[in-house]
Amino acid sequence: MESRMRSLEELKPEILRRAGRANPFEWVKPEDAAEVVGWLESTEDDHWAEAWGRMGSRYEALGEEQEKNGEPCGESYYLAYDYYRIGRYPVASTPGKQVCYEASLRNFLKAAPHMDPPLERVEIPFEGKSLICYLQIPRGAQRPPVVLHWGGVDGWKEDRRRPSEAFHRLGLATMTIDMPGVGESPLLASDLKAERTFSAALDYLETRADVDGSRMGAMGGSFGGYWAAKVAHVEAERLKGVVDWGGGVHLTFQEEWLRPALTTRAEQYLMGPASLLDARGYIFRTRDLDEILRRAPTLSLVTQGLIDQPCAPLLLINGKLDDQHPIDDFYLLLEHGDPKDVFIIPDGGHMGRVPGKSNEPALNVLAQWLHRKLTG
């Protein structure tokens, strides 16, 4: 079955609806989005990258001019990062999108010193490679608890601003990391022990004198929620609280769910199921549906024998109507292993999002829950 791609005529109003409000356009200027929409002539990958990259280039040049003149430049560099980031969205799977991804990293690091709190790029030696993370510690905080968190197949470590800010408001430090298969992660999702990247990050946090390594939590969003649930079981002793925000653990990897999700069902995804297929395949470095269907079941926590094992305190949060990960995976988790906390938004879709409404309430619930676990 051919995977459905949203047409350009469908996509343009959806971009304008989301501009400045919803994923992946939360931080863009609506007038800039309207200008880019006017440039779009197709949904072809590298044309998409070129259009959004053109806007990113404009803001990068502005930031450089402001910096040269001693003027505030952080906002311009951040906008440059964000437009380049949309250019590589959902994943850097073509040459043009890879160019945008590299430009997004460049501008994100230019913006980093101007963030509040300032962002530190951390490079951790890992199996002959490097594990890249970003650490932020609220100003004035003395050895605060720390939340290690990550996104999913399309929301990479640079894109975690909104949850990081929610944690910082509560006095928690944050470190963001890429889940396996995306961004700068040294491992693909097909490595069945890839959660060791998260363990290495926790090892590093325990060495820092400016955060409290005895009070660590974790959160994974979207597909990253799967890795959160897995890490909650693998790192049950070290983590004081873990949040699975919108991820599946078993049924989501089975063909009866996955095939329709990647061909017809995932209509909440910006460009439709075909784009989700591209993003899901990228974590294995394939664009072939049959190959994804062969690889995905190996990720199951049931298949891996973890679901009945002890786990750290675990909060499950998602929308009941999620068309990317079945809510039944949460019920499965509740029926196995240690007791869990759960918050289901009855009229919410993926990540609990309700069309036309802010998703801040779901973010606030999980942030407050983690705060209680790390400070109680």
N, C-alpha and C positions, 0 to 999 in steps of 0.2 A: 504493500500500500504506500502511495506517495505521501510524504509528510507535508502538511499544509503550511504555506507561508502567507502571512497577512499581506494583502496587496498594498501598493503605495497609496492608493486612494483611501484605504482603511487606516494605514499607518500615520498619515499626516495629521489628521484630527486627534489621534491618540497621543501623538507627541505633544501637540499644543495643549491637550487636556492635562497632561502630566507635568508640563514645564513649570518648574519652581515648586512642585507639590509632591510628586510621586516618583518612585523608582523607574528608570535610573536617572531621572532628571531633577532630583530634589533641589540641587544647588544652582541650576542654570538660571539665566535671566530669560524670562518669557519672550522678550523682544529679540534676543539672540536666537532662541529656538525657532521663532517665526522666520527669521532670516535664513537659517539653515534649511528649514522645510522648503523654502522657496528655491533653494539650490538643488534639492533632491529630485532626480529624474528616474530613479529606480531603487530597488532594495538590494542591488548587487553589493557584495561585501566591500570591495575596495572603493566603490563609489561612495558608499556610506562613510567609510573611513576618511576619504578625501574631503568630504563636505564638512564633517565635524572637525577634522584636523585643520581645515582652513580657519575656522573660528578659534581653535586653540592657538594657532600660530599668531593670530591677531593679538590675543591677550598675552602671549609670551613676549612679543615685541614690546607691548605696552609695559609689562613688568620690568623688562630690561631697561627701558627708557626711564622709568620711575626710579629704579635702583641707581642708575648712573647719576640722576639728579638729586639723590638723597631723599627721595619722596617715599611714602609708604608703598610697598610693592607686593605684600603678601597676598592680598585679595586677588590681584591680577594673575599672579602665578598659580593660585589655587583654581581660578576659573580656567586658566590654560590647561592645567592638569585635568580638570573635569571634562572639558570639551574633547581633549585627546582621549580621555578614558571612555567617553561615549563612542568615540571613533573606533576603539577596539572592541566595543560591546557586541555580542556577549563575551566573545573570547578572541584571542589573537591568532586566529586560524588561517589567515591569509597574509601575504606580504604587506599589503596596505594597513591592515589591522595591527600587524607587528610593529610597523613604523609608529603608529599612534600609541601603542603600548609603551614603547621605549620613550617617546616624547612625554607621555603621562608620568612616568617614573622621574624623568628629569625635572619636570616642573613641580611635582609633588615635593621633591627634596629641596627645590628652591623656595617653596612655600613653608617648609618645615620650621625654620627658625622663627617665623612670624606667627606660628600657631600658639594658642593659649589652651593648655600649657604647651611649651615648646616640645617638639617631637625629636626623639633621638633614634637614629638608625642603628640597630644592633646587628652585628654579624657574628654568628655562632658557628664555630667549626663543627662540621657534621659529615662523618664518613668520607673524608677527603674533599668535601664540597663545603658550601656555606649555607646556613639557614639565616635568612634575613627577616628581621622583625622590627616593629616600631614601638618604642616605649614612651609613654607619657605619664608624668607624675604631677598631680595637682599642686599648684603653687602653695607653699607653706605647709604642705602635708609632711608629717614626720613618720617615716616607715609605714605608709598606708598598706592595707590589703591590696592585692592586685588581681585583675581579671584578664586572663588570656582569652582572646576571642578572635573569631574568623567568620568569613562569609561562606558563600556557596560556589557554584560553578561560574557565576558571572560577577559576583561581588567580592573583589579581592582585598588584600590587607589595606591598601590605600583608601578603600571605599567605606571604611568602618566609622566614619566621622560621627554619625548620629548616635549609635550605641555608645561610642567612646565618650561623647559629651554627656550622655545620661549618667554614665558611671562616674565621670569626673565631678558632676554636680553633687554626687553623694559622697565625695571624698575618696573614691577608689582610684587607684592607678590602673592603667591599662597597657597591655602589650598585644598588638595585632600580628597575625601570622597568616600565611596562605595555607589553605587546606591542600592536601596532596592532589597533584594534577593541574594546578593553576598557578598563575603568577610566577613567583621565583621559587616555588617549592622544589626541592631537589628530588622528590619522589613522585611517581605517578600513582593514581588511585588503584591501579592493578597490583601494586605491591601490598600484599595482604597484612603486612605489619607496618604500614605507612604511618600509623599513629605514633610511631617512635619520634617523629618530628615534634609532636606536641610534648612528648616526654622530655626531649632535649631542651625545649624552651622552658619547661618547668624546672629542669636541672639548673639552667642558667639563672632563672629568677631567684632560686634559693641562694645564689652567690652574691646577689646585690645587697649592699648595705642600706640602700635608700628605699627599699620596699620590704614588706614583711613576708618572707617566703614560707612562713608557717600558716599564712592565711591566704591561700590562693583559690580562685574560682575559674570557671571556664564557661564559654558560651559559643555555640555555633549556630549560624543562621542559614535558613533554606537547606540546600543539600548539606551544608556544613553542620546542620543539626544531627545528621547521621554520625559524623565524627565526634560530636559532643557526647552523644549517647555511648559511643564506643569508648571514648576516653574516660567517661564516668565509671565504666567497668574496669578498664585497664589501670586507671590511676585512682582507684577507690580510696586508698589510704591517704593520698596527698591532697586531694581536692575537697574543699569544704562545701562546695555547691557547684552544680553544672546545669546549664540550660540548653535543652534541645528546642530551638525555635523554628519549627516548621520542617523538620527532617524526618525521613522514614528509616526503618531498620531492617525490614524483611520483605513485606508484601510489595513495597515500592520497587524492589529489584526483580520481581517475577514478571514473566512475559505477559501474563494476563492483565496486569496493571500497566506495565511499562510500554508495551506496543501502542495501545491507544493514546497514552499520555504523550508519546513522542510523534504521533501522526495526526491525531484529530482533537484531543481533549484539552490540551494546555492552552486555552484561549486567553488566560490572564497574562501569559508571557507576551512581552512587547510585540515581537514579530510573529507570534504564533508557534505552533508545535515544531515546525521545521527549524526554527532558531533554537528552541530548547534541545532538539536533537543534536544540533551542532555543539551546543555547550556541554551536554552530557557526554558526547563522544570525545570531546577535547580532553577530558580528564584521563582518558585511555589513549589519546592520540589516534583516534579513528573517527571517520564520518559515516561509517557503515552501520546501519541499524542492526543488521544481523550480528555483527561483531559486538555491538553494545549489549544485545540481548544474551549473548554467550558469556560475556564478562561480568555483567551486573550481579547475577545471583551469588557470585563468590563473596560479595561484600556483606551478605546477610549476617546479622548477629546470631541468628538461629543456626545457620550453617557453620559459623565459626565457634559455636558452643559457648557464647558469652552471655546470652540473654538470661540465664538462670544464675549467673555468678553475682556475688556482692557488688554493689555499686555505690558511688558517692551520692549524697543527696541530689536528686535529679528532678528538675521542673520540666514538664512537657507543655509547650504552648503552641497552639496553631488554630487555624480556622477549620470548622467542621466541613466546609465545602471545598477544601484544597483539591485542585485538579492536577497538582504535580506530585504530591506525596499523600497516600491514603491515610485518613484519620484512623483507620483500623489498626495501623501500626502502633499508635499510642495505646489503644486498648490491649494490643498484644504485649507491649511493655508492662502495662499495669498488671497483667496476669502472670508475670514471671519475675523471679528474683526479689530484690528488696522493694518495699513500698516506695512509690513516687508521688510527687505533687503534680497536679495537672490543671491547666486552664484552657478551656476550649471556647472559642468565639463562635456561637451558633450560626451567625450569618456571615462569617468571615471566610475568605478564600485562603490562598497561600500566605503563610506568615500571619494569618488572622486579618489580612487586609479586607476592608469593606469598601467597594467602589464609592467614591465621592466623600469618604470620611478619612480623617487622619488615623494613622496607625500608632500614634504616640501612646494611647492607653495600653496597648500590648507591651510596648517597650518599657513603659513605666512599671508595669506589673513585674516584669522579669528583673528590671534593675533593682527595684525595692526588695524582691525576693533574694537576689544575690547579696545585696547589702546586709540583710538580716543574717544570712548564713555566714558571711565573712566577718561580721562585727559582733555577733551575738555571743 
